Amino acid sequence: MWDTIAQIGIFIFGIAAIILVGRKNKWGFVFGLASQPFWWITAIVNHQWGVVMLNIAYTLSWGYGLYQWFWKEKPKSKTPL
């Protein structure tokens, strides 16, 4: 049952993340990070330790994208006087 729920979550959140990031929409990173618990569940339930290692990299990458789009201060644009 957990694996089925995880597969549905991966499908819904993963596809949404890819589409939104492809459209340069910052919310894609939110959906990408939201998909990670489902990846963790399926990897651990099925003893896929390589995927667990990959999840670490993906989680950090989605988190970095969130930081870049939501919290990092944008440089002030220089306007001519």
Secondary structure, DSSP 8 states (H G I E B T S, - for coil): -HHHHHHHHHHHHHHHHHHHHHTT-THHHHHHHHHHHHHHHHHHHTT-HHHHHHHHHHHHHHHHHHIIIIIS---------
